[in-house]
């Protein structure tokens, strides 16, 4: 549901929600990543649909709302994901954070990560040795550490302040998750390579 400049409040029976980040500049991609078509449909719309169907209320953080989702408009143009996340106030116990540039994302990733978070602040996948913090699950308590990282504007500065459960290739495989499902793309070439890997 669309909530203008604010966001919908969910009752205490809901322990999970998701945010989709759609406000990036997409400079290296050359076009708006949120609107890029995969199988004939805008990617951000696909992501929202998959999460909602799996029972995750979704808030879009970016420039344009998506039907069926709450919406928080970017206060500053291209200020980065950390600034966008700082304007979001979690109401659920667990929050799945997803960038709109993860074309092969499936909601089973979010579902599986809930079983892994335990007493951690976050569950973050690791692909080719690199954290993927914008396709990751966070506890509501993780937001307490976010303001201290805002000065740098770097998501990894936020992550460094959290107690993180990292899942590398073996950890993802144990959950039935392919690395491609949590991998973001920044260029048309990366998009083509990822889609080709999914359809050998």
N, C-alpha and C positions, 0 to 999 in steps of 0.2 A: 504494500500500500504506500501511496505517495504522501509524504508529510511535509511538503514545502521546504522551508529552511531548517526545520527541526527533524525529529525522527520519532518513529512510533515507540511507545513504551510497551513492553511485554510483561505479563504478570509473572509471578515467581515460579510458576510451573514450567517456564521455559528456561533451560540451562544452557542454551546454545544460540548463537546468531552468527552472521557472516557479514563482512564488508568487502565490497569490490571497489578497487581503486581504478578510476577511469580518467584521471585528470592529467596524465603525463604529456609531455611535449611531443613525444614520438619522433624526435628529430632524425634519428638514424633509420627509422622505419620509412620515413617519407610520407606517411599518412597516419591518420588517427588509429592507433592500435585497438581502441575500444570498438571501433566501427568496422574493423577488418572482417571480411566475410570468410567464414569457414563452413563449408557445406551449405553455402547460400544464406547464412544468417550471421548478423553481427556477433562477434565473439563475446562481448560483455553480456549481451542478451542471453546467449547460450549458457554462460556460466551462471547467471542469476536463475535461469530456469532449472538447471540441474540441482542447484542448492535448494531452491524452494521445494522442488518435488521430493527432495530427500528430507524435508522438514526443518530447513534452516531459514529463519527470517533473514532477509537481506537488506542491507543499507548500501546505497551507492554513494561513494565519495568522489565527486568530480564535477564536470561541467553540465551534464545532461542527465535527467532522471531516466529510469527504466520502469516500465509498467510492472506493477506488483511489488515494487521495492520502496522502502523509505529512501530519502535523499538528503544529503548534506552537500550544499554547493561549495566549491572551492572558493575560499575567501580571497586568495591571491593566485594569479595565473602562474601555473608551472612552479609552484613553491616546493614541490616534492612530496613524496608519500608520507614522510614523518609529519609535516605540517598538516596534511589532510587527516591523518590518524589522530592528531592532537585535538581536532575539532569534533571528534566522535566520542560520545560518552557511552561506554558499554553498560548494558543492563543485565546481560546474561552472564553466567559463570564462565563460559568458554566462547571465544571469538575466533572464527577462522578469517584470516586476512588473505585476500587474493588479489593480485594484480591482474589487469585485463589482458596481459600479454602472455598468458599461459594457455596456449591453444588446445592442448590435449587434456586439460583438467577434467577430472571426474569427481563427483561428490563423495565417492567411496574413500577418497583421500582424507577428507574432513572427518568422515565417520570413523575411520581407523585411528586417526590421530587422537581422538577423544580417549580411546582405550590406552594410550601411551603417556598421557600427560601427568597422571598421578599428582605428586607434589611439586612438579616442575612449573615454571612460569610459562614455558613455551615448548612446543614440539616443532623443530625446524628440520626439513629435509636437506641433505647435502648431496649435490650432484657434481661429479668431477672435482671433488675437493672444495667446492664452494657452497656456503650456506645459501639457502633460498628462503629468506625471511618474508617474502611477499607471496608465499604459498604455504602458510604455516598456521598453526593453532596457538592461541595465547589464552592465558587466564585473565580474568578481569583485573587481578592484582598487578599484572604486568604494566597496566596503564599508569600506575603510580610512578614508575621510573621513566616514563616517556618525556615529561617536561625537561628533565635534566639533560636530555640529549638534543633538545631542539636547537640549541645554539649552533651546533655543527650541521644540523639538518641531515645527518647520516643515519640511516636505519641501523647500520651495524654498531653505531655508538649506543643505541638503545639496547640492541641484543647483548652487547657486552656487559650490560648492567643486570641481566636476567640469569636465572638458573635454567639453562636450556637443555632439553633432551634432543640430541642430534641423531638423525637417522640417515646413515650412509646407504650405499647401494645394497649391502647385505641386510641392513635393518628394514629398508623399504621392501625388499624382496620377501622378507619373512612375513610382511603384512599383505603380500600380493599386489604391491604397488610398483609400477614401472617408473623409472626415473623420468621418462618422457612426460608423464602425467603431471610433474611438478616443475617442469623446466620452462622458463620464460624465454621470449625471443625479442631481439632489438632491431634486427634488420630483415629485409625480405629474404636474404640468403639463409639466415638462421631459421626462418619460418619454413622455407622449402626443405631444408635439411631435416628438420624435425618431423614434418609431415611425411617425408619420404621414409624415415626410419620407422614410422608407425605403419607404413604400408609397403613393406619390402617387396 
